[in-house]
Amino acid sequence: MNEISAENKDRKLRPIMFVGTGSDVGKSVIAAGFCRIFKQDGFSPAPFKAQNMSLNSYVTAEGLEMGRAQVVQAEASGIPCESDMNPVLLKPTSDQSSQVILNGKPVGNQSAHAYFMANDRHELFAAVKAAFDRLSQKYHPIVLEGAGSISELNLKHRDITNLRMAAHAGAATFLVADIDKGGVFGSVYGTIALLSEEERSLMQGIIINKFRGDSRLFEDGKRMLEELTGLPVVGVLPYFRDIHIEEEDSVSLEKKFRQAATGKVNVAVILLPRLSNFTDFDRLESDERVNLFYSQDPAEIEKADIIIIPGSKNTAEDMLAIKNNGIASAILRSHKSGKTVVGICGGYQMLGAEISDPHGVEGSIASITGLGILPLTTELQTRKTTTQCSFSFLNNPAKSTGYEIHMGTTKIHGQPSPVAIFEDGRQDGFLLNEKTWGCYIHGMLDNDHVIDYLLKPYAASLEKPRISIHDFKKEQYDKLANMIREHVDMNLIYNSLYKEPRLC
């Protein structure tokens, strides 16, 4: 751990920003690691990403919605999350349209063309800067994350996330490049070469990410990059598989297209076309008793002991998709054969008899029949429910926590059989039997006793994990911070944060 002098600890650090040569270079995880480092070193960091595009979201204590990447980074910082950490969230509803969340609240759906071309980008940028300014009054350093590539010339003048934000923040900015993809010299040099002089003045260094093997073999490459760009390569981070940090990007799902395995409880998560909040299953996936995999293959799904239908940003269209590709039939056969079938949020709606969307909230399908496993129907509403919740799960005395994000109202037909009872007496979900149930609550499977209930019919001979999810996450954040310290020149990083920013 770096030694920070008492004098420097009393000085306010300028913000730091991580931008990329492209998407999925690892900025989110690196930002989380630096949040942890600054916390360990006695500072008060907080994350910030002006605009996020993701179907993985979370609800703050105030009932405001934000991207999960900044929730993870806030967790690494040891602070509660708040919507100012991610003031603009885009949740795709189709290939051409997204729901726009501003300061935690939905403000409508827009096509990509309308969103990126309309004049309200100026208003969005003003809102983004105001959110950053509020956050920077309470925390330092602010750890900013960019989005995509910083050298998209046709979009740069409308950008509210990358270098325009860095200039407003006065952030020491570091370029992250993924060497595992290949072409690192071209991507780094090209990115820097396309920056204006003002943008170039913000850049403090380069971080090479996902290096396989002995990083000493890249010493010549490091020197060449420094000569080409005039910027120091401050670190070469290894490709790792032994540190488990929640990832929000759907690209990370590609790593999870596994198959059923022997000696474990096989859990299949249905890979819906518009799957949302797949982070609901990270805790379950980390359980040593479980082999969790995502699949669109009906035959592979039927090999699972437990089938989970996850959330969806377009439930009716995803319901139609699983009818057409044979997955709905595979789920029904598995249910009839006595296997476990569980639905979360949109998946809960799909387990019912019908989903209707009379207001066109999610798409063009006005009504569609569901799987008909649970005695319920759902109607989508224009008002969105976003709230954190505490509840009891099936009368278990242990406190459970989670959060709701949905636009549907579900009606139970017949006698209620709730899965969850909230502290205020409200009920949620429906339990058909021990192996068949659903509910609206995201984060339901972050509760250890819920996982134990889910696995009970299959895991009697398997040893339970010895570490709680809270301790597991803490351990992973510390491992990530230690790995970054080992491979990054932290003295150079701190020196850049103590310098006054150059005014453009």
N, C-alpha and C positions, 0 to 999 in steps of 0.2 A: 504494500500500500504506500502511495506517495506521501511524503511528509509535507504538509502544508503549514507554512509559518503562521504564527499567531497574528502577525500583521496582515498577511494576505487573507486569512480567514475572515477578518473584519471588513475586507473590501468587497464591494458588490461585483459579482462576475457579470460580464456582458452575456447576452444570449449566445447559444451555439446552435447551429443548424446543420442537418445532414440532408443533402440532396443527392440525386442519382443520375447515372448515365442512362437509365431506363427504369422500367417497372421491375419489381420483384428482385432488387439487388440486395435486399436485407436491411434497408434503412430503419424499419420499425423495430426490429430486434436490437440493432445497434443503438438506437435512441433509448430503448428500454435499459440497455446495459449502462449507458452513460448516466441515465437518471439514477440508477442504483449506485454508481461510483460517487456521484456528487452527494447523495444521501450519506453514504459511508464516510465521506470526507468532511461531514459536518455542515454542509450547505442545505438549502431548502429548495430543491429543484421541482419543476413542474413541466409536464409535456405540453406541446401545442402543435396541432396540424390544422391549418386554415380550412382546408377542404379535403374530405375523405369520400371515396366512393366504395361502398361496401354493403353487403347484405347482413353483415354481423354487427349488431348494435347492442347497446346497453342503456339502462335507464338510471339516471342519477337519483339521489335522495329527494330531489325536488320534482321528480317526475319528468325530467327532460332527457331527450334521446341523443346519443352520441356514438361515434365509432368505437369499437372495442379495442383497437390498437392503442388509443390514448388511455383507455381504462387500464390496460396492462402496464403502460408506462407510468401512470399515476400510482398503481400498485407497487411498482418497482421503486417509486419515489417515496412510498410510505405515506401518501396523502389520499383523501377522498377525491373521487373524480367529479368534475363539474363541466357543464356544457361549453364554457369558455375555452376549454382545452381543444375542442373540435366544433367551431361555430357553424360550419357548413358540412352537412352529410348528404350525399346522394345515394339513394337506394334504388337500384335498377328494378323497374317493373316489367320491362321487356328489353329487346335489343336496341330500341330506339328511344326509350323514355325512362325517366327516373322520378321518384318522389324526392322533393327537395325539403330537407330539414334545416331550418335556420334557427340558431340559438336554442336548439332542443325541441322545436315545434315544427310540425309539417306546414308548409306554406303552399302546397299544391304539387301537381305533376307537370313536368316539362319535357319536351323532346330534347335530345342532345343539341340539335341545331338552335332551338330557341334559347336554351340555357347558355350556350357559349357565344351566341351572337347578339343577344338582347342587351339593351343599355343598362339593365339592372345589375350587370356585373360591377358597375361603379358603386352601386348601393351595397352589393355584397362585400366588396373590398372594404368599404367604410365600416361595415358591421364586423368584418374579420379583424380589422385593425383595432377597433374599439374593444373587442374581446381580448385580444393580445394585451392591450394597454391595461385592462382591468387585472388580468392575470399577473402581469409583471409588477404590479403594485404589491403583490402578496408573496411572490416567490422569486428566488434567483438561484442558479441561472435557469432561464426558460430553455428547454431543450426542444427545438423546432424540428419537424420532419417535413420534407418536401414530398412531391408526388410526381411519379413518372420521370421523364427526362427534362432537364433544365434547358435543353437546346432545341426545343420544338419552335422553330422560327415563326410558323404560321399562327401559333397560339400565344406566343410570349407576351404580346401587348395586352392580352386579356387575362393573363395569369394572376391569380390571387393567392397562390400557394407557395411558389418557389422564390425566385430571387427578388421580386418586388416586395415580398413579405420579409425577406432577409434584410433588404435595404431599410424598410420601415423599422425593423427591430434592432438594426445595428448589430446583426449577428455575425460571429465568426463562423464561416461556412466551409464545410468539408464535403468533398465529392466522394461518393461511395460507388465502387465499380465491382461487378461480379466477375471474377476471373474464371469461374467454373463454366461460364457460358462460352468462353473463347472470345477472341477479338478484343482483349482488354486495352491494347495499345491504341487501336483505332477509335474505340469508344471513348476513352479518356481524352486522348489528344483532340479528337473531333469535337467533343463536348466543350472543352476549354477554348478551342480555336473559334468557336461560333459565338462566344460571349462578347458583349460590348466591353469597352474599357471600364465603364462604371460597374458592370456586373463582375468583371474580372477582379476588381479591387476588393470585392467581398470575399473572394476565395482565399482560404488559409492553408489548405492542404488536401491530400488525397488519401483515402482508405481503400485498400484492396481487400475484398471480402471473398470468402469461400475458397481459399487456397488449399489444394490437396497436397499432402506431403510436407517435406521439410522446407519451411519458408526461406531458409538461408540460400536455397537454390534460386531464389528470385532476386538476389542482391543486384545482379547486373540489370535485370528488368526494372528494378526500383530506380537505379541510377539513370537509366535511359528515360524513364517517365519524367523524372525530375528535370532532366536536361530539355526534354521536349516541351514541358509545360511551364517550367520555372516555379513549380510548386513542390513542396516537400511531400514525400510519401510518408505519412505519419504512422502507418501501421499496415501489416499484412495479417489479416485474421484468418484462422483456419476454418475449413469446412468441418462442422461438428455434428454429431448425432446423439451425443450423450447429455445435452442440455435441452430441456423441454420448456420452451416459451410459447405461449399461445400465439398462433398466427391467424391473421384475419383474412389474408388474401386467398381467394378460391384456388389460386395456383397451387397452394400447399395441399389441397385435397388430392392432387395427382399422386402424392406420396402415400396416400391411404387407400389406393385401389388394390387392396390385398384380397386374399381369398380365405375361405374357411380353413381352420387348422385343427389338429388333434391335440388333446390334453388341455384345452382352454375352453372357456365359455365363448362361443361364437356369437357376436353381435353384429348384425347387418343394419347399417343405416341406409335408407333408400336415397339414392343420389337423384334427387329431384332436379329438373332443369333450372328452377329458380330457388334452389335451396337457400334458406337464410339461417343465420345463427348456428352454424355447424360447431361453433365453440361450445355449445351445450354438451358436447360429448367428449371434450378433452379430458375431464376428470375420469370418466369411465374408461377411456382409452388408456390412461396411465395405470389403471388397475392391473396388477400382475396376473390376475385370474382370467383376464379378458383378452380375446382377439377381436378387435373392432375393425370393421372394414366398411367402405362405402361401395355401393354397387348398383348397376342398372341391369344386371344379368339375373333373370328370374330363376334360373337353375341354381346359381350360386346363393341367391337370397334364401331359397328353400333349404339350403344346407345349414342355415343359422339356427341357433337355439332361440335367439331373441331378435325380433325385427322391430326397428324403430322408424316411424315415419316422422321426419323432422319438420321444422317450420318452412314456410314458403312465402315469397313476396307476391305470388300470383297463384293462389290456392286452386281456383277453378281450372286454370289452364294446366297446372301440374297434375290435377286429378284426371283431366282428359289424357294427358301424356302417359300416365301409368296404366290407364285403361288400354291405350293403343299399343303399348310396348310389352304387355303381358305381365307387368309387375303386380297390378291389382289382383289378377287371378292367382299369382304366386302367394300373395299375402293372404288371400282367402283360404287357399289350400293349407297354408301353414297354420292359420288360426283353427281350422277344422281338425287338424291333426294334433292339436293341443300345445302348439308352441306359443311363446309369449309374443304378443303384438301390442306395442305402445305407440301413442301419438302425442307429439308435443306441438302446441299452437296450431299451425296450419295442418299438421298431421292429425291432431285431435279432431279438427273439423272434417278431414277426409274420412275418419272412422265412422262418421255419422251417416244419416240417410240422404241428406241433401245440403248443398251449399248454394245460396242464391246471392246475386250481386245486382240488385235492382237499380242501384245508382251508378253502376259502372266504375266502382272504386278501384278495382284492380285490372279490369280488362273488359273484353267484349262479350264474354260468356255470361248471360243473365242468370242461368241456373244449370246445375249439373248434379246428378245423383252421386252420392258417395259410396263407400264400401259397404255401408249398412250393417256394420258390426256393432256399433253403439246406438242406443235409441235417442238420437238427437238430430236437430237440424240447425243450420247456421245461416244467418243473414248478415252480409257485410254492410257496415255503416260508414258514414262520412267522418264520424268522430273517432279519433284514435285513442285507445287506452294505453298509457305509459305510466307505470308505477312500480316501485319496489314493494316487496311484500314479505311478511313473516307469516308463517302458517304451520299447522300441524298436518303431517302426512299420515292419512289413514289412522288417526287417533294416536299415533306414536307421540309420547310426551316430549320427545326431543324437538327443540325449535328448528324449523326449516326456514330457509330464505331463498328468494328468487326475484324475478321481475316479470312484468307483463308488457308486451308490445303487440297489440292486435287491433284490428278494425272490425271484428266480428262480434255479434251477439248470438250466443248459443242457447237453444231451448231444449231442455230435457223432457222427453215424453215418457210419462210414467213416474214411478217412485224415484226420487233423487238418491244417488249413491256417490257422494262426493269423494274425490281423491284428496282434496285439500280443504281445510277450514281456516280462514284467515282470522287474525286477531280481532277484527271488527265483526266477526260472525258470518261474513260472506262465504259462499262455497264455490269451489271450482272443480271441474273435471267430472269424470264418471268412471266408476270401477264396476266392470261387468263381472270379473272374477279375478283371482290372484294373478292370472297371466294375461289379462286383457283390460287395459285402461288407457285413459288419455286426460290431458289437462292443457291449460293455456300457459303454464308457468315455465318460462325460460330459467335456466339455472337449477331446475328441479334436480338434475342428476349431479349437481355439485355437492349435494348433501349425502354424507357417507351412509346414513341409515336408509336412504332411499335406494342407493346402489345395492346395499345388502339385501333389501327386500326384492329388488329386481333379479338379483343373481341367485337368491336362495334355492329355487328348485333345481339349480344346475351346479352349484359350487360347494356342496356340502363337504367334499373331500379336499378342497383347495384352500390354501392358507390366505387369510385376509392380509391386506397391506398393513405395515407396521407404522406408517406415517400418515398424519392427517393432510388434507389438501392444503391447508394454510401453511404448514411446515414444509410441505413439498414445494410449493411455489417460492417460499422464502429461500429455500436451498437452491433452487434453479436460478433465481435472480442473483444470488451471491456467486454461483458458479460462472454465470455469464459475465459479471463484473470482473471477477478474477481473471478470466480468459482474456478480456479486453485489456486489462492492465498489463498482462504478460506480453501482449503483441502490439501495443500501441505506445508511442512516446507521449506519456501523460504530461511530462514537463513541457513539451511543445504545446500540447493542448491547453494547459493552464496559462502558459505565457500568452497565448492568443486571446484568452478570455480576460486577462488583466489589461490588455492594450485597449486604448481608446479606438473606436471604429473610425475609419476614414469616411468623411462625408462625401457622398456622390453629388 
